[in-house]
């Protein structure tokens, strides 16, 4: 059974038991919040949907089970590989001075690109190795670090017009979790609709500015050292029809 039955997934979210903020991004790629929220059945359901790889974007110190996480018979499931590829380095002084208390807004996307290009390239090189059916990316909330990767995947897929909507879904998904979570978050809490709309609008402005700076995800990843053939493969995966 779910650890928090009251959590209400958004329409078209993936139903992997226990998953928070879980949805399809584009092509072979999905996103969600921390994988420790999944139950044993949730892992099985994910694998049943063709997922063969999970990429965890968190720093090593964040990767741990908490008091209210479901108790599992096994961590993960046979056939699903978990890769730990942190998107940021905690001792980067420029990032640490801005990301207070952590990366929590779209207006930090450019900073991550500028400071952690090698780590971004490593994530996208791993995404390039996705099997035909799917890879899930996740961070803690499934909102910000996952959001940067999702934004770039949508751009690679030629779906830039869907980026703001996708960000709104991620914001609403984790806000719903804050409504029912048995664990009080140290910095965030549930937002009412007017407050949530203001947050979404501010994030949309941040996305607009980031995309103007980025130009294109393909050109940026090429500048980080990704090969043209690898980018071709990545774009092909991102442009696959929805499973």
C-alpha positions as CSV (number, residue, x, y, z in Angstrom):
1,X,0.0,0.0,0.0
2,X,1.1,3.6,-0.5
3,X,2.9,5.3,2.4
4,X,0.7,8.4,2.0
5,X,-2.7,7.4,0.4
6,X,-3.9,11.0,0.3
7,X,-1.4,12.2,-2.3
8,X,-3.4,13.0,-5.5
9,X,-1.4,12.6,-8.7
10,X,-2.1,15.1,-11.5
11,X,-4.0,13.9,-14.6
12,X,-1.6,11.9,-16.8
13,X,0.9,11.3,-14.1
14,X,2.5,7.9,-14.1
15,X,1.0,5.6,-11.4
16,X,4.0,3.9,-9.9
17,X,2.9,3.1,-6.3
18,X,4.4,5.6,-3.9
19,X,5.9,7.8,-6.7
20,X,5.6,11.6,-6.3
21,X,5.7,14.0,-9.3
22,X,6.1,11.2,-11.8
23,X,5.4,11.9,-15.4
24,X,6.5,11.4,-19.0
25,X,8.8,14.2,-20.3
26,X,9.3,13.3,-24.0
27,X,10.3,10.3,-26.1
28,X,12.0,7.7,-23.9
29,X,12.4,10.0,-20.9
30,X,10.4,10.4,-17.6
31,X,10.9,12.3,-14.3
32,X,9.9,12.0,-10.7
33,X,10.8,12.9,-7.1
34,X,13.2,10.9,-5.0
35,X,13.1,7.2,-5.6
36,X,12.9,6.3,-1.9
37,X,9.2,7.1,-2.1
38,X,8.5,4.1,-4.4
39,X,7.1,0.9,-2.9
40,X,8.2,-2.5,-4.1
41,X,5.1,-2.6,-6.3
42,X,6.0,0.9,-7.6
43,X,9.4,-0.4,-8.7
44,X,7.7,-3.3,-10.4
45,X,5.2,-1.1,-12.1
46,X,7.9,1.2,-13.4
47,X,9.8,-1.8,-14.9
48,X,6.6,-3.0,-16.3
49,X,6.3,0.3,-18.2
50,X,9.6,-0.4,-19.8
51,X,11.9,1.7,-17.6
52,X,15.4,0.1,-17.4
53,X,17.4,3.0,-15.9
54,X,17.0,5.6,-13.2
55,X,19.4,8.6,-13.0
56,X,19.6,10.1,-9.6
57,X,20.8,13.8,-9.8
58,X,21.2,14.3,-6.1
59,X,24.4,14.8,-4.2
60,X,25.6,11.7,-2.3
61,X,24.6,13.1,1.1
62,X,21.0,13.4,0.0
63,X,20.7,9.7,-0.9
64,X,19.2,8.0,2.1
65,X,16.0,6.5,3.4
66,X,13.9,8.5,5.8
67,X,11.6,7.6,8.6
68,X,8.4,7.7,6.6
69,X,9.7,6.1,3.4
70,X,8.1,2.7,2.6
71,X,10.0,-0.4,3.9
72,X,11.1,-2.4,0.9
73,X,12.0,-6.1,0.4
74,X,14.6,-4.9,-2.1
75,X,16.0,-1.6,-3.1
76,X,14.9,-1.2,-6.7
77,X,14.0,-4.1,-8.9
78,X,15.9,-6.5,-11.1
79,X,16.3,-5.0,-14.6
80,X,16.3,-1.4,-13.5
81,X,19.8,0.2,-13.1
82,X,20.2,3.2,-10.7
83,X,22.9,5.6,-11.7
84,X,24.1,8.4,-9.4
85,X,25.1,11.4,-11.4
86,X,25.1,14.6,-9.2
87,X,24.2,17.7,-11.2
88,X,26.1,20.0,-9.0
89,X,29.2,20.2,-6.7
90,X,28.4,21.5,-3.2
91,X,31.8,23.1,-2.7
92,X,31.4,25.4,-5.8
93,X,31.6,28.9,-4.2
94,X,29.6,30.8,-6.8
95,X,26.8,28.2,-6.8
96,X,26.7,28.0,-3.0
97,X,26.4,31.8,-2.7
98,X,23.3,31.8,-4.9
99,X,21.6,28.5,-4.3
100,X,20.4,29.3,-0.8
101,X,19.3,27.0,0.7
102,X,19.5,24.9,-2.5
103,X,18.7,25.1,-6.2
104,X,15.0,26.0,-6.1
105,X,14.2,28.2,-9.1
106,X,14.5,28.3,-12.8
107,X,16.6,31.5,-12.6
108,X,19.4,29.2,-11.4
109,X,19.4,27.1,-14.6
110,X,22.0,29.3,-16.3
111,X,24.3,29.2,-13.3
112,X,24.2,25.4,-13.3
113,X,25.1,25.3,-17.0
114,X,27.9,27.8,-16.6
115,X,29.4,26.1,-13.5
116,X,28.7,22.4,-14.1
117,X,28.9,21.8,-17.8
118,X,30.9,18.6,-17.4
119,X,28.3,17.1,-15.0
120,X,25.5,18.1,-17.4
121,X,27.4,16.4,-20.2
122,X,27.7,13.2,-18.1
123,X,24.0,13.1,-17.5
124,X,23.1,13.5,-21.2
125,X,25.7,11.0,-22.2
126,X,24.0,8.6,-19.8
127,X,20.6,9.5,-21.3
128,X,22.0,8.8,-24.7
129,X,22.5,5.1,-23.6
130,X,18.8,4.8,-22.9
131,X,17.2,1.6,-24.1
132,X,14.3,1.9,-26.4
133,X,11.6,2.2,-23.7
134,X,12.8,4.5,-21.0
135,X,15.0,6.3,-18.4
136,X,13.7,8.2,-15.4
137,X,15.5,11.2,-14.1
138,X,15.0,12.4,-10.5
139,X,16.4,14.7,-7.9
140,X,14.7,15.3,-4.5
141,X,11.4,17.0,-5.4
142,X,11.5,16.2,-9.1
143,X,11.2,20.0,-9.8
144,X,14.4,21.9,-10.2
145,X,17.4,19.8,-11.1
146,X,15.1,17.4,-12.9
147,X,13.5,20.5,-14.4
148,X,16.7,21.7,-16.0
149,X,17.2,18.3,-17.6
150,X,13.6,18.1,-18.7
151,X,13.8,21.6,-20.2
152,X,16.8,20.6,-22.3
153,X,15.3,17.3,-23.4
154,X,12.1,19.1,-24.5
155,X,14.2,21.6,-26.5
156,X,16.1,18.7,-28.1
157,X,12.8,17.1,-29.0
158,X,11.6,20.3,-30.7
159,X,8.9,20.8,-28.0
160,X,10.0,24.2,-26.6
161,X,6.4,25.3,-26.4
162,X,5.7,22.6,-23.8
163,X,8.5,23.7,-21.4
164,X,6.5,26.1,-19.2
165,X,3.6,23.7,-18.9
166,X,5.9,21.0,-17.8
167,X,7.5,23.2,-15.2
168,X,4.0,24.1,-13.8
169,X,3.1,20.5,-13.5
170,X,6.3,19.8,-11.5
171,X,5.6,22.8,-9.2
172,X,2.0,21.6,-8.6
173,X,3.1,18.0,-8.1
174,X,5.5,18.7,-5.3
175,X,3.1,21.3,-3.8
176,X,0.6,18.5,-3.5
177,X,3.2,16.4,-1.7
178,X,3.8,19.2,0.8
179,X,0.0,19.2,1.5
180,X,0.1,15.6,2.7
181,X,3.7,14.7,3.5
182,X,4.1,13.2,7.0
183,X,7.5,14.9,7.2
184,X,7.7,18.6,7.7
185,X,10.0,20.1,5.0
186,X,12.7,22.4,6.6
187,X,12.2,25.2,4.0
188,X,9.0,24.7,2.0
189,X,5.3,24.3,2.8
190,X,2.1,23.9,0.9
191,X,1.1,27.0,-1.1
192,X,-2.5,28.1,-1.7
193,X,-3.5,28.7,-5.3
194,X,-2.8,32.5,-5.5
195,X,0.7,32.0,-4.0
196,X,1.3,29.0,-6.3
197,X,0.3,31.0,-9.4
198,X,2.7,33.8,-8.5
199,X,5.5,31.2,-8.1
200,X,4.6,29.6,-11.4
201,X,4.7,32.9,-13.2
202,X,8.0,33.9,-11.7
203,X,9.5,30.5,-12.8
204,X,8.1,31.0,-16.3
205,X,9.9,34.3,-16.5
206,X,13.1,32.6,-15.4
207,X,12.6,29.9,-18.0
208,X,12.1,32.6,-20.7
209,X,15.4,34.3,-19.8
210,X,17.2,30.9,-19.5
211,X,16.1,29.8,-23.0
212,X,17.1,33.1,-24.5
213,X,20.6,32.7,-23.0
214,X,20.8,29.0,-23.9
215,X,20.0,29.3,-27.6
216,X,19.7,25.6,-28.1
217,X,20.3,22.6,-25.9
218,X,22.1,20.8,-28.8
219,X,24.5,23.7,-29.3
220,X,25.1,24.0,-25.5
221,X,25.8,20.3,-25.1
222,X,28.1,20.4,-28.1
223,X,30.1,23.2,-26.5
224,X,30.4,20.9,-23.4
225,X,32.1,18.2,-25.5
226,X,29.3,15.9,-26.6
227,X,29.9,14.4,-30.0
228,X,27.5,15.0,-32.9
229,X,26.7,11.3,-33.3
230,X,25.8,11.2,-29.6
231,X,23.5,14.2,-29.9
232,X,21.9,12.6,-32.9
233,X,21.1,9.5,-30.9
234,X,19.8,11.6,-28.0
235,X,17.5,13.6,-30.2
236,X,16.2,10.5,-31.8
237,X,15.3,9.1,-28.3
238,X,13.7,12.5,-27.3
239,X,11.6,12.5,-30.5
240,X,10.2,9.0,-30.2
241,X,6.4,8.8,-29.9
242,X,4.9,8.6,-26.4
243,X,4.9,5.0,-25.4
